[in-house]
Amino acid sequence: MKARLLMGATLVVALFSFTAEASMHWVPAPAVKGHGHAGHGGGHGGGNSRHAGETYLLHGGEGAETQLMSPHLAVKALQPEQGRVSVKAMGTGNYHALVAKRSAGELHESAIRYIYMNGKPSGVSPSLLIGHEKSALEIEPAPLAREHWRYYSGTDAVFVIRYRGEPLAGASMSMTTGNGSSAEFTADATGRVTVPLPQDFTYEKPGRAANPPAEFLLTARHGDDGQRFITTFSYDYHINPQHWQSTELGLAMVGGGMLLGGFMTLRKRRRKEKK
């Protein structure tokens, strides 16, 4: 419980440390004491109360239309209250998409976040939802960190920037993190961008559960025929397990185990010979 409260409190700090100048985007709602979670996607092992639903905040999304899209692409309208929306699975489990869109004159904005919800097996791959065009400009994770894999600091994450369903070569994208890092990127000829997730955690304790995740936010911008488009993708990332894992130590333990086993076998054999 202490670890979960620590995770919630730290995540809240991380969430809002980069929001002052960021575009419209989704973030998990702050953890509430006694209700125990700050929801964040990341596969089956996240430990959140996904049967009971989760609450998210749409930062900077005043006037935006919001919806939840199921793994089968069914759409359910959401009604934010002071920017907060409570979401539950739409009859099936697997990944869902939180989508917010807003247009004002020449500016068209969107914010997308993928969240895992428990429920009946959907029978479809998350790639159906991720590949579906949800907004004119979109950042597609390629692939999304899910199941038993997560986004980790010190590793590369790949994304494809799409405009009207097609890869957008040379598109610009920025990244900010809840730990204070920032970077700029340009998509290659296929719209792909490789993002090195920064090693910007302050290492605390061994074990993933003891180290709360932080948020990263990707923002892409594009102009076309006098129209401006902005889209965001937000997700959580974790400190790299290599901080407390050691290959050398693991090999030493295996070698030690083998030596001890050999010694025990030899000792047992000599006892039999003496009899």
Disulfide bonds with the S-S distance in Angstrom:
none
